[in-house]
Amino acid sequence: MKKQVSKNIAINFFSFLCNVLVGILLTPYLVSKLGVVAYGLIPMAMIFTDYINVITQSITSSINRLLTVAIEKKQYTDAKIIFSTALSLMTMFAIFQFILVYYPILNLDKVISIPDNILKDAKNLFILVFANFSLSLVTSVLSVSMYATNRLDIMQSLQIVRAISRVLFIVILFLYWEVSLTAIGIASVISGIVVIIMTLIISRRLTPELKYNLSCFDLGKFKEISAFGGWILVNQLGFLLLSKVDLIILNRYVGLYEAGVYSAIMQIINVVKSFALVFAGVTGPMVMIYFANQDNDKIISVTKTFIGFLTLSIAVSIAVVVMNSYSLMEYWLGETYSEHGQLLSYMLMSILLSLGMLPIFSVNVAIGKVKIPALFSLFCGLLGLTISYYTANYTQLGVYSVVLGTFISLTLKNAIFSPLYVSQCLGISYNTFFNAQLKGLIMFAVSLLFCKLFNKYVVVNNMSELFLVMLTQFSILIVLSVFFYDKKDKSMLTDLLKNKVRKNE
């Protein structure tokens, strides 16, 4: 398995780099072409799809769990029934959700604030984004075979194709048709069509036994998928409240310009989050397979190692960006945006303690302990929403109101509750995962000091020089972070990097 895990990590990391480049290059390009206010509507459109995507993610997580166990135990008849039931369910939902959102989109200006001169263009964007989302719903079921066979490398390769093709079609449409939000929506749909065709071909080759048959639709499996997915849905709703209502609050209660700037900065935040998801995502199939084989020791070992690695790496990444935030905003978006370096710093520090704990979610799903985490996630989401809303309306915090709400709710859920709950479920010491957080905080402080001293002796004049400085700082600090790993963690990470397979450890 470790050979495949190494592949997954390599491709996931390449996908991460691809997303970094897309975010760095595409964001200033779109801001310069469309303006910051119009640009702010693009992530806003994505937020509305996220509200519906919580349902699909919950269903997909449930399907992944059932299908992985069935394939691992070679129960192919059962796997075919699960696949056919899931594909029928998701196709019906894709059609239904598109019909459901059509009328609200026609009255979009009553939902969010939109300048009159781009209202029609914005409506076209939202319609096309939801059309592409409908395609993604079907793609998510077709790609389950890749997850179940631990081929995350192929899944991420398709995401690379999606990102690159979307950028190419945006540039082509801007050059040879028109610069508009509609063009961005069309590019998204075309890239979605390309990916769904490729996914269909690859999934048939990976799992030829998973052939769709409408007669295989099983009401019992439907109920099983829905029952387990229901609690994951509640968890995802909490996630949306935690991280996806910020733009809506800013749009409605703070200002369009502030929402646009926040949207642009979110691209950097998303890069850090994507880095965390690269490694957190790798643990999912591994934990699921170990669970199918009833190997709890491996579940604990893998989760602990990846949490330790993530926590230290995130601490280094955030520290490097924070200490170069003003220069980054200036050379990335323009001199007038350099003043927002402080906002970037606070947004990054609000997620410092929470991202490292992401692998825990895979453990909860694998062992079937999702009810209590889901309810607590919903509570934290409502808490964060309440804090953000009231501080935005009744204080002078402005854009920092959503940063405060995000920090309190995410820290409470991911950094405190999640490690405590999963430790209790696995019957291990409560300190097992908190030790990683302590190391992360120490590494963060060390990194801030190092970067401050480093920057005293370096002068940067453009984006290329700044990138080189940040890369140098990151590389040195990542090497220094090795001193925080114990022998077992070092051994596991070394094996993965060397592509060695050790069946009996």
Secondary structure, DSSP 8 states (H G I E B T S, - for coil): -HHHHHHHHHHHHHHHHHHHHHHHHHHHHHHHHH-HHHHTHHHHHHHHHHHHHHHHHHHHHHHHHHHHHHHHTT-HHHHHHHHHHHHHHHHHHHHHHHHHHHHHHHTGGGTS---GGGHHHHHHHHHHHHHHHHHHHHHHHHTHHHHHTT-HHHHHHHHHHHHHHHHHHHHHHHHHT--SHHHHHHHHHHHHHHHHHHHHHHHHHH-TT----GGG--HHHHHHHHHHHHHHHHHHHHHHHHHSSHHHHIIIII-HHHHHHHHHHHHHHHHHHHHHHHHHHHHHHHHHHHHHTT-HHHHHHHHHHHHHHHHHHHHHHHHHHHTTHHHHHHHHH-GGGGGGHHHHHHHHHTTTTTGGGTHHHHHHHHHT--HHHHHHHHHHHHHHHHHHHHHHHHSS-TTHHHHHHHHHHHIIIIIIIHHHHHHHHHT--THHHHHHHHHHHHHHHHHHHHHHHHHHT----SHHHHHHHHHHHHHHHHHHHGGGS-HHHHHHHHHHHHT---S--
